[in-house]
Amino acid sequence: MSNESCGCGGGYGGGYGSGFALLVVLFILLIIIGATWL
């Protein structure tokens, strides 16, 4: 358990951390695509 928490690097669980990272990446991609379209 401690190893997984260490890998996350935050106070959240591994699943929540990876999900949040994916959301951030998707959001950034959406902004870039929107900027190119505009």
C-alpha positions in Angstrom: 0.0 0.0 0.0 2.7 2.5 1.0 4.5 1.7 -2.3 1.4 2.7 -4.3 1.0 5.9 -2.3 4.6 6.7 -2.9 4.2 6.2 -6.6 1.2 8.5 -6.7 3.2 11.3 -5.0 0.1 12.8 -3.5 -2.4 12.2 -0.6 -4.9 10.7 -3.0 -5.3 7.1 -4.1 -3.6 5.8 -7.2 -6.8 5.4 -9.2 -8.0 8.9 -8.4 -4.5 10.3 -9.2 -4.3 8.7 -12.6 -7.9 9.7 -13.5 -7.2 13.3 -12.5 -4.0 13.3 -14.7 -6.0 11.9 -17.6 -8.6 14.6 -17.2 -6.0 17.3 -17.1 -4.3 16.0 -20.3 -7.7 15.8 -22.1 -8.5 19.3 -21.0 -5.2 20.7 -22.3 -5.7 18.9 -25.6 -9.2 20.4 -25.9 -7.7 23.9 -25.3 -5.0 23.3 -28.0 -7.5 22.0 -30.5 -9.9 24.9 -29.7 -7.0 27.4 -30.2 -6.0 25.9 -33.6 -9.7 26.0 -34.7 -10.0 29.6 -33.7 
